[in-house]
């Protein structure tokens, strides 16, 4: 055997050994807890919900699932549990579409929870790629098929995370590693499930959620240079088709699960901006709401909570950081309203809450 061939064999052997060592490390540490709940090493969690949720579904005990977009991102599971009397799992994904949400919920429903709390709005039903076409969505981790498990175990990036989780579990190294594992260098900086995507205790809540910011956001989105974005993705027929496939299809397949669906309390400025800058879009919003409300009213296992007309929230612009994202104090209010059922849409009059919203939007005047 020539020297070159021997070197090639050694290189291939070393490479194979390295890959196998990485797979063994990932299997032992299992950073996502995709294969089993944490045992040998303290669990760590990532703020990347699309990846982390695949592991949470397999590793956590829950009877209730929370799904939504950034409008539900900062809920703490402990607050959900206390308000609703449940054992919850937050699977919220910022900017998620109905395709992503339905796919993740289907995986979670394999664990047979009793209840789904679903923050839903018209925007999520815009046309979007399938989950397998999204490079940032690890669909095969949810399926736990051969491709997904192999990609997980043989991932060099995941092996790096495993090494740091292992190092953090060693008492002498824990202080140093904890300072380095900050979410910038490493993907798993969170030590408690309750802290995943929750606002830190030192976050400047008043500095972000205030009237100045919400009014500034309103002025930006009605600027003719930017206002076209209000209409992006709003195609009524496509939204209805996506709603039927992703929401109604999931509900029909799980008649034994209770669905609490809620339309979140956007500030009144969101609807006023659409009224003034894109009235055709507002008509689509109203028409879609009417369709969805009447459709959901047919299911005995669904309660629809319409919080868009709760004036004490939506007209108080100090509750918002822009025209839609509300403060942590409103998170708590939303939970209490869901628990009380105060704004459940009447099955006998499913369009009544929409009519109240229309009247508020029509009457609202923005001060110069």
C-alpha positions in Angstrom: 0.0 0.0 0.0 1.4 3.4 -1.0 2.0 6.1 1.6 -0.7 8.3 0.0 -3.2 5.5 0.2 -2.3 4.8 3.8 -2.7 8.4 4.7 -6.1 8.5 3.0 -7.2 5.4 4.9 -6.0 7.0 8.2 -7.9 10.2 7.3 -11.1 8.4 6.5 -10.8 6.3 9.7 -10.2 9.4 11.8 -13.1 11.2 10.2 -15.4 8.2 10.8 -14.3 8.0 14.4 -14.9 11.7 14.9 -18.4 11.4 13.4 -19.2 8.4 15.6 -17.9 10.2 18.7 -20.1 13.2 17.9 -23.1 10.8 17.4 -22.4 9.1 20.7 -22.1 12.4 22.5 -25.4 13.6 21.1 -27.1 10.4 22.0 -25.8 10.5 25.6 -26.5 14.2 26.2 -29.6 14.5 23.9 -29.7 18.3 24.0 -33.3 18.5 22.8 -34.5 15.6 24.9 -35.8 14.2 21.7 -35.1 10.6 22.6 -35.9 10.7 26.3 -36.4 13.2 29.2 -33.2 14.4 30.8 -31.5 12.0 33.1 -27.7 12.1 33.3 -27.3 15.9 32.6 -29.3 19.0 33.6 -31.6 20.0 30.8 -30.9 23.2 28.8 -33.3 24.8 26.4 -33.2 27.0 23.3 -35.2 30.1 22.4 -35.4 28.7 18.9 -39.0 27.5 19.2 -39.2 25.8 15.9 -36.3 23.5 16.9 -36.9 23.3 20.7 -40.6 22.4 20.4 -39.8 19.1 18.9 -38.0 18.1 22.1 -40.5 19.7 24.4 -43.3 17.6 23.0 -41.4 14.4 23.8 -39.9 15.3 27.1 -42.6 17.3 29.0 -45.7 16.2 30.8 -48.7 18.3 29.8 -52.5 18.2 29.4 -52.8 21.6 27.6 -51.0 23.1 24.7 -50.6 26.8 23.9 -50.1 27.7 20.3 -49.7 31.1 18.6 -47.4 33.7 17.2 -45.3 36.5 18.8 -48.5 37.8 20.3 -48.4 34.9 22.8 -44.7 34.5 22.9 -44.0 35.9 26.4 -46.5 33.9 28.4 -45.0 31.8 31.2 -46.2 28.3 31.5 -46.5 28.8 35.3 -48.9 31.7 34.7 -51.0 29.6 32.2 -51.2 26.8 34.7 -52.3 29.0 37.5 -54.9 31.0 35.6 -56.5 28.0 33.8 -55.9 25.2 36.3 -53.9 23.1 33.8 -50.5 21.6 33.1 -49.4 23.5 30.0 -46.8 23.3 27.3 -46.1 26.5 25.3 -45.4 25.8 21.7 -45.6 29.4 20.4 -43.6 30.3 17.4 -42.9 33.9 16.4 -44.1 34.7 12.9 -45.5 31.3 12.4 -48.1 30.4 9.7 -51.1 28.1 10.0 -49.1 25.4 8.2 -46.4 25.4 10.9 -48.8 25.7 13.7 -51.1 22.9 12.6 -48.0 20.6 11.9 -46.6 21.2 15.4 -50.0 20.8 17.1 -50.6 17.5 15.3 -47.3 16.3 16.8 -48.3 17.5 20.2 -51.7 15.9 20.0 -50.1 12.5 19.6 -49.4 12.8 23.3 -53.2 13.1 23.9 -53.6 16.5 25.7 -57.1 17.4 26.7 -57.0 21.0 25.6 -55.5 23.4 23.1 -55.4 27.1 23.7 -54.8 28.6 20.2 -54.1 32.3 19.6 -55.4 32.7 16.1 -55.7 35.7 13.7 -56.3 36.2 10.0 -52.6 36.9 9.3 -51.5 33.3 10.0 -53.6 31.9 7.2 -51.7 33.7 4.4 -50.2 31.4 1.7 -46.9 30.0 2.8 -44.5 27.2 1.9 -44.9 23.7 3.2 -42.9 22.9 6.3 -40.6 20.7 4.4 -39.7 23.6 2.1 -38.6 25.8 5.0 -34.9 25.6 5.7 -35.3 26.9 9.2 -38.1 24.4 10.2 -36.8 20.9 11.2 -39.9 19.0 10.2 -38.2 15.6 10.5 -37.4 16.1 14.1 -41.1 16.2 14.8 -41.7 13.1 12.7 -38.7 11.4 14.4 -38.1 9.5 11.3 -34.7 8.1 10.2 -33.7 11.2 8.4 -34.5 13.4 11.4 -32.8 11.2 14.0 -29.7 10.7 11.9 -29.4 14.4 11.1 -29.8 15.1 14.9 -27.3 12.6 16.1 -24.6 13.2 13.4 -24.8 17.0 13.6 -21.5 18.6 14.5 -23.3 21.8 15.6 -25.4 19.7 18.0 -22.3 17.9 19.3 -20.9 21.3 20.2 -24.0 22.1 22.2 -23.8 18.6 23.8 -20.2 19.2 24.9 -21.1 22.5 26.5 -24.1 21.0 28.3 -21.8 18.2 29.5 -19.2 20.7 30.7 -21.9 22.8 32.5 -22.9 19.7 34.4 -19.5 19.5 36.0 -19.4 21.6 39.2 -15.9 23.0 38.8 -16.6 24.2 35.3 -20.2 25.4 35.8 -19.5 29.1 36.7 -17.3 29.6 33.6 -19.4 27.7 31.2 -22.6 29.4 32.5 -21.1 32.8 31.6 -20.2 31.6 28.1 -23.5 29.9 27.4 -25.3 33.1 26.8 -27.5 32.5 23.7 -25.0 34.2 21.3 -22.3 31.6 21.2 -24.5 28.6 22.0 -28.1 27.7 21.2 -29.1 26.2 24.6 -28.7 29.0 27.2 -32.0 28.5 29.2 -32.1 26.3 32.3 -35.8 26.4 33.0 -38.7 25.6 30.7 -40.7 28.5 32.3 -38.1 31.0 31.0 -38.3 30.0 27.3 -39.0 33.2 25.4 -40.3 34.9 28.6 -39.2 38.5 29.3 -36.3 38.8 31.7 -37.1 40.4 35.1 -34.8 43.4 34.2 -36.5 44.0 30.8 -37.6 47.7 30.5 -41.3 47.0 30.1 -42.4 50.7 30.4 -39.7 51.8 28.0 -41.1 49.6 25.2 -44.8 49.3 25.9 -46.2 52.9 25.9 -48.4 55.3 24.0 -45.4 57.0 22.3 -44.3 53.7 20.7 -47.7 52.6 19.6 -48.6 55.9 18.1 -45.2 56.0 16.3 -45.9 52.6 14.9 -49.3 53.7 13.7 -47.7 56.7 11.8 -45.1 54.4 10.2 -47.6 51.9 8.8 -50.0 54.5 7.4 -47.1 56.3 5.6 -47.8 55.7 1.9 -44.2 54.5 1.5 -44.9 51.6 3.8 -48.7 51.1 3.9 -48.7 48.5 1.0 -47.5 45.9 3.6 -50.9 46.0 5.2 -52.3 44.1 2.2 -49.5 41.6 1.9 -50.8 38.0 2.0 -54.5 39.0 2.3 -56.3 36.9 -0.3 -59.7 35.9 1.0 -60.0 32.6 -1.0 -56.5 31.5 -0.1 -57.1 32.3 3.6 -60.3 30.4 3.7 -58.7 27.3 2.1 -55.8 27.4 4.5 -58.2 27.9 7.5 -60.1 24.8 6.4 -57.0 22.7 6.0 -55.0 23.7 9.0 -57.6 24.7 11.6 -60.8 22.9 10.8 -59.0 19.8 9.6 -57.2 19.5 12.8 -60.3 20.1 14.9 -62.3 17.6 13.0 -59.6 14.9 13.5 -59.6 15.5 17.3 -63.3 15.7 18.5 -62.2 14.6 22.0 -59.9 17.6 22.5 -61.2 20.9 23.8 -60.1 23.9 21.7 -60.1 27.4 23.2 -59.4 29.6 20.2 -58.9 33.3 20.8 -58.6 36.4 18.6 -56.0 38.5 20.4 -56.5 42.1 21.5 -54.8 44.1 18.7 -54.8 47.8 19.6 -57.6 49.7 17.9 -54.8 51.5 15.9 -54.2 48.3 13.8 -57.7 48.3 12.5 -57.8 52.1 12.1 -54.6 52.0 10.1 -56.1 49.4 7.8 -59.3 51.4 7.6 -57.5 54.5 6.5 -54.6 53.1 4.4 -56.0 49.8 3.0 -59.8 49.6 3.2 -59.9 46.6 0.9 -57.8 44.7 3.3 -60.0 45.6 6.2 -63.0 44.2 4.3 -61.1 40.9 3.8 -60.3 40.9 7.6 -64.0 41.3 8.4 -65.2 38.8 5.8 -62.7 36.2 7.0 -63.7 36.8 10.6 -67.3 36.3 9.7 -66.5 33.0 7.9 -64.2 31.7 10.7 -66.6 32.6 13.5 -69.6 30.9 11.9 -67.5 27.8 10.9 -66.1 27.4 14.4 -69.5 27.8 16.0 -70.5 24.5 14.6 -68.1 22.5 16.8 -69.2 21.6 20.3 -65.5 21.1 21.3 -64.6 24.7 20.3 -65.0 27.9 22.2 -64.0 31.1 20.3 -63.0 34.1 22.4 -63.0 37.4 20.5 -60.8 39.9 22.5 -60.5 42.5 19.8 -63.4 44.5 21.1 -62.2 44.7 24.7 -62.0 48.6 24.8 -60.3 48.9 28.2 -57.4 47.0 26.6 -57.4 47.9 22.9 -58.1 51.6 23.3 -55.4 52.1 26.0 -52.4 52.7 23.8 -50.0 52.5 26.8 -50.6 48.7 26.6 -48.7 48.3 23.3 -45.2 48.4 22.0 -46.5 48.9 18.4 -50.0 48.5 17.0 -50.4 44.8 17.9 -48.0 43.5 20.5 -49.3 44.0 24.0 -47.5 44.2 27.4 -47.0 41.4 29.9 -49.8 42.9 32.0 -52.2 42.2 29.1 -50.9 38.7 28.9 -52.2 38.2 32.5 -55.5 39.9 31.5 -55.9 37.6 28.5 -55.4 34.6 30.7 -58.1 35.8 33.1 -60.5 36.5 30.3 -59.9 33.0 28.8 -60.5 31.5 32.3 -63.7 33.5 32.8 -65.1 32.9 29.3 -66.4 36.5 29.4 -65.8 37.1 25.7 -66.8 33.7 24.3 -68.6 34.1 21.0 -72.3 33.1 21.2 -72.9 30.2 18.9 -76.4 31.5 18.3 -75.0 34.9 17.3 -71.5 34.3 16.0 -71.2 37.7 14.2 -72.2 39.9 17.2 -68.6 40.4 18.4 -67.5 41.3 14.9 -70.3 43.9 14.7 -69.1 45.5 17.9 -65.5 45.7 16.5 -66.8 47.2 13.3 -68.6 49.9 15.2 -65.6 50.7 17.3 -63.3 51.0 14.3 -65.8 53.1 12.4 -66.2 55.5 15.3 -62.5 55.9 16.3 -60.8 59.1 15.4 -57.1 59.6 15.7 -56.1 62.9 17.4 -53.9 65.1 15.2 
